[in-house]
Amino acid sequence: MIQRLATISRNTKETQVSLDLNLDGTGISSIQTGIGFFDHMLDLFTHHGLFDLKVVMNGDLNIDGHHSVEDVGIALGTAFRQALGDARGIVRYASGLTPMDEALAQVAIDVSNRPYLYFNCDLPKTTLGGFDVELTHEFFNAFVNNARITLHIDVIRGTNLHHIIEACFKGFGRLLGQSVQINPRQSAVPSTKGIL
């Protein structure tokens, strides 16, 4: 089987991101973004998606976390698209519910080559562990636009903000991992067009 790997370096005047992604990993991560809560969410994404992910990010955190979170999303989405190649043989679609105690998130994914994000989660303007929670949307938007996938996230319920965001990241990782699994019955690109 061909290894689906990507290495990305993204350097701007605001951030420097170095990222390695293995779509066929075992859930091993090494995440250093300078934002503890965001590191935790990326670790959950990696573990539950069974990806291997290494991220080293130096950003202008003296301003805020916006550029850093968005640029990690851009780099990770770019790496995903590069590692996926022509998507030959993948399952393509995945959807499901992910609980985290009282919180429940529904995630649906189509690895479609058509970027679209629907994010139904009313997050307050506050911070968790130095992480501006409204950047959750910015991360998913940056990933979707660069990975070129369709992603729907609906938070069905939840009262604890940490649990709500955690359910989103766990569900995203788990279902993205399912969508890129190789279907043994599918040797072609999973589209009637013959191309995604």
Number of C-alpha atoms within 10 A of each C-alpha: 4 5 11 16 19 20 18 17 14 15 14 10 7 13 18 17 22 18 20 21 23 23 24 19 19 15 18 15 22 16 21 18 21 18 20 14 19 24 18 15 21 23 24 22 27 30 21 20 26 22 23 20 25 19 21 17 22 15 24 16 16 6 9 13 19 18 19 24 25 21 24 25 23 24 24 28 23 23 25 26 22 18 20 20 11 14 23 20 17 22 21 23 18 19 20 13 17 21 20 18 12 12 21 23 27 20 27 20 22 22 25 19 17 16 18 17 20 15 17 14 18 9 14 10 9 11 13 13 11 15 20 19 20 16 20 22 18 18 22 24 22 23 27 25 19 21 25 22 23 19 25 18 22 17 21 14 14 18 11 13 16 16 18 23 22 24 28 28 27 25 28 30 24 23 25 28 22 20 21 23 17 17 15 9 9 12 12 15 17 21 12 8 7 9 13 16
